[in-house]
């Protein structure tokens, strides 16, 4: 099986069919971070960097029980927050980030999460992917947030030109931005958020970084990676 694809991408009609097949395979696909409001969503997305949503969901109930608003979290001690989120990766840095995030929300936005991309990425701990998730899940905008699963699967399927062996790419890189822009061109603009979730679920459940389940994949006949095209 080759690990490079040709320059020709899927046509838009084929892309819609790919999304339909993934939707049928993963009808439950959606945001996996438990949250009650946009503030909780923003904190959870910051906490989820380089760790699993499941891990975040284990610590977030106690975090928000103790600090239900931006004002509460802004006044928290880092030691207390670290103790609550200790089981997730990079908990020391993340505890500082979410406290500073809460402080910025209080100082600049009245304790509310802004519905503006530029204002979001100016917040502590919020990058392009995080801002897109907040806008999509918190405010209903159509956005493509490119995480490691979206990057890997979109290249393997052939939605985006380039090498199919892309598991080493990291969020925030030039290649990730190019992938986001390429997906916005090829995907129906009313299905961007849906596509984000479907590609993540497919990456977690079938198109894994190592040993993807190509033989049982619903996209086997349409995937450039499995067909070697």
C-alpha positions as CSV (number, residue, x, y, z in Angstrom):
1,X,0.0,0.0,0.0
2,X,1.5,3.4,-1.0
3,X,1.7,6.2,1.5
4,X,1.3,9.0,-1.0
5,X,-1.7,10.1,-3.1
6,X,-2.1,11.8,-6.4
7,X,-2.9,15.4,-6.9
8,X,-6.6,14.9,-7.7
9,X,-8.9,15.3,-4.8
10,X,-12.4,14.0,-4.3
11,X,-15.1,15.9,-6.1
12,X,-17.7,17.8,-4.0
13,X,-20.5,15.2,-4.8
14,X,-18.2,12.4,-3.6
15,X,-17.3,14.4,-0.5
16,X,-21.0,14.7,0.4
17,X,-21.4,10.9,0.0
18,X,-18.4,10.4,2.3
19,X,-20.0,12.5,5.0
20,X,-23.3,10.7,4.5
21,X,-21.5,7.3,5.0
22,X,-19.7,8.6,8.1
23,X,-23.0,10.0,9.5
24,X,-24.7,6.6,9.1
25,X,-21.7,4.9,10.8
26,X,-21.5,7.4,13.7
27,X,-25.0,8.9,14.3
28,X,-23.9,9.8,17.8
29,X,-21.0,12.0,16.6
30,X,-20.8,15.3,18.4
31,X,-18.9,17.2,21.1
32,X,-17.5,14.7,23.6
33,X,-16.7,17.3,26.2
34,X,-19.4,17.6,28.9
35,X,-20.4,21.2,29.5
36,X,-23.4,23.2,30.6
37,X,-22.5,26.6,29.1
38,X,-19.9,28.4,26.9
39,X,-17.7,29.2,29.8
40,X,-17.4,25.5,30.8
41,X,-16.9,24.6,27.1
42,X,-14.0,27.0,26.8
43,X,-12.3,25.7,29.9
44,X,-12.8,22.1,28.9
45,X,-11.4,22.7,25.4
46,X,-8.3,24.3,26.9
47,X,-7.9,21.4,29.3
48,X,-8.3,18.8,26.5
49,X,-5.1,19.8,24.7
50,X,-2.9,16.7,24.3
51,X,-5.2,14.6,26.5
52,X,-8.5,12.7,26.0
53,X,-12.0,14.2,26.4
54,X,-12.7,11.3,28.7
55,X,-10.0,12.4,31.1
56,X,-11.3,16.0,31.0
57,X,-14.8,14.8,31.7
58,X,-13.6,13.1,34.9
59,X,-12.2,16.2,36.4
60,X,-14.5,18.9,35.1
61,X,-17.5,18.3,37.4
62,X,-15.5,19.0,40.5
63,X,-13.8,21.9,38.9
64,X,-17.0,23.6,38.0
65,X,-18.7,22.7,41.3
66,X,-15.9,24.6,43.0
67,X,-15.6,27.4,40.4
68,X,-18.9,27.7,38.5
69,X,-18.2,31.1,36.9
70,X,-15.3,33.0,35.4
71,X,-15.1,35.2,38.4
72,X,-14.9,32.2,40.8
73,X,-12.1,30.6,38.7
74,X,-10.2,33.9,38.3
75,X,-10.0,34.1,42.1
76,X,-8.9,30.5,42.6
77,X,-5.4,29.5,43.7
78,X,-3.3,27.6,41.2
79,X,-2.5,24.9,43.8
80,X,-6.2,24.2,44.4
81,X,-6.9,23.9,40.6
82,X,-3.9,21.8,40.1
83,X,-5.1,19.3,42.7
84,X,-8.5,19.0,41.0
85,X,-7.1,18.4,37.5
86,X,-3.9,16.5,38.5
87,X,-4.9,13.4,36.5
88,X,-4.8,15.1,33.1
89,X,-1.7,15.8,31.1
90,X,0.2,19.1,31.5
91,X,-2.0,19.9,34.6
92,X,0.5,22.5,35.9
93,X,0.5,24.6,32.8
94,X,-3.2,24.1,32.2
95,X,-4.2,25.2,35.7
96,X,-2.3,28.4,35.1
97,X,-3.9,28.8,31.7
98,X,-7.5,28.4,32.8
99,X,-7.1,30.8,35.7
100,X,-5.6,33.4,33.4
101,X,-8.3,32.7,30.9
102,X,-10.9,33.4,33.6
103,X,-9.1,36.6,34.6
104,X,-9.0,37.8,31.0
105,X,-12.7,37.0,30.6
106,X,-13.5,39.1,33.7
107,X,-11.2,42.0,32.8
108,X,-12.0,42.3,29.1
109,X,-15.4,40.6,28.5
110,X,-17.5,41.0,31.6
111,X,-17.0,37.4,32.6
112,X,-18.4,36.1,29.3
113,X,-16.8,34.2,26.4
114,X,-16.6,36.4,23.3
115,X,-18.3,35.4,20.1
116,X,-15.4,36.6,18.0
117,X,-12.4,34.7,16.6
118,X,-9.8,37.4,17.1
119,X,-10.9,38.0,20.6
120,X,-10.9,34.3,21.4
121,X,-7.3,33.6,20.2
122,X,-6.1,36.6,22.2
123,X,-7.2,34.7,25.4
124,X,-4.6,32.7,27.4
125,X,-4.5,29.0,26.3
126,X,-6.8,29.6,23.3
127,X,-5.4,28.8,19.8
128,X,-7.0,28.4,16.4
129,X,-8.4,25.0,17.0
130,X,-9.8,25.9,20.4
131,X,-11.4,29.1,19.1
132,X,-13.0,27.2,16.3
133,X,-14.5,24.6,18.7
134,X,-15.9,27.4,20.9
135,X,-17.5,29.2,18.0
136,X,-18.9,25.9,16.6
137,X,-20.2,24.3,19.8
138,X,-20.8,27.4,21.9
139,X,-22.3,29.7,19.3
140,X,-23.4,27.5,16.4
141,X,-21.0,28.8,13.8
142,X,-19.9,26.4,11.0
143,X,-16.2,25.8,11.7
144,X,-13.6,23.2,11.0
145,X,-11.4,22.6,14.0
146,X,-8.4,20.5,12.9
147,X,-7.0,18.2,15.6
148,X,-4.8,15.2,15.1
149,X,-7.7,13.0,14.1
150,X,-9.1,15.4,11.5
151,X,-5.7,16.0,10.1
152,X,-4.8,12.4,9.7
153,X,-8.2,11.1,8.4
154,X,-8.7,14.0,5.9
155,X,-5.3,13.3,4.4
156,X,-5.7,9.6,4.3
157,X,-9.2,9.7,2.7
158,X,-8.0,12.1,0.1
159,X,-10.0,15.1,1.1
160,X,-6.8,17.0,1.3
161,X,-3.7,16.7,-0.9
162,X,-0.5,15.5,0.5
163,X,1.1,12.5,2.2
164,X,-1.3,10.0,3.9
165,X,1.2,9.1,6.7
166,X,0.5,12.3,8.7
167,X,0.2,11.1,12.3
168,X,3.3,13.1,13.3
169,X,1.8,16.5,12.4
170,X,1.0,18.8,15.3
171,X,-1.8,21.3,15.9
172,X,-0.7,24.9,15.2
173,X,1.7,24.0,12.4
174,X,1.6,25.5,8.9
175,X,0.3,22.2,7.5
176,X,-2.6,22.2,9.9
177,X,-3.7,25.7,8.8
178,X,-3.4,24.6,5.2
179,X,-5.5,21.5,5.9
180,X,-8.2,23.6,7.5
181,X,-8.3,25.9,4.5
182,X,-8.4,23.0,2.1
183,X,-11.3,21.4,4.0
184,X,-13.2,24.6,3.9
185,X,-12.9,24.6,0.1
186,X,-14.0,21.0,-0.5
187,X,-16.6,20.4,2.3
188,X,-20.2,21.8,2.1
189,X,-20.1,25.0,4.2
190,X,-23.3,23.9,6.0
191,X,-21.6,20.7,7.2
192,X,-18.2,22.0,8.5
193,X,-19.0,21.4,12.1
194,X,-20.6,18.0,11.4
195,X,-17.5,17.0,9.3
196,X,-15.2,17.9,12.2
197,X,-17.0,15.5,14.5
198,X,-17.4,12.7,12.0
199,X,-13.7,12.8,11.1
200,X,-12.8,12.7,14.8
201,X,-15.1,9.7,15.5
202,X,-13.7,7.9,12.5
203,X,-10.2,8.6,13.6
204,X,-10.8,7.3,17.1
205,X,-12.8,4.2,16.1
206,X,-11.5,3.0,12.7
207,X,-8.8,5.2,11.0
208,X,-6.4,5.0,13.9
209,X,-2.8,6.3,13.7
210,X,-1.5,2.8,14.0
211,X,-3.1,-0.2,12.3
212,X,-6.2,1.4,10.8
213,X,-9.1,-1.0,10.3
214,X,-9.2,-0.6,6.5
215,X,-10.8,-4.0,5.8
216,X,-13.9,-3.0,7.7
217,X,-14.0,0.7,7.0
218,X,-17.2,2.2,5.6
219,X,-15.0,4.3,3.3
220,X,-12.8,1.4,2.1
221,X,-13.8,1.9,-1.6
222,X,-13.5,5.7,-1.5
223,X,-10.3,6.1,0.5
224,X,-7.0,6.9,-1.3
225,X,-5.0,5.3,1.6
226,X,-6.7,1.9,1.6
227,X,-6.9,1.7,-2.2
228,X,-3.3,2.8,-2.6
229,X,-4.3,5.4,-5.2
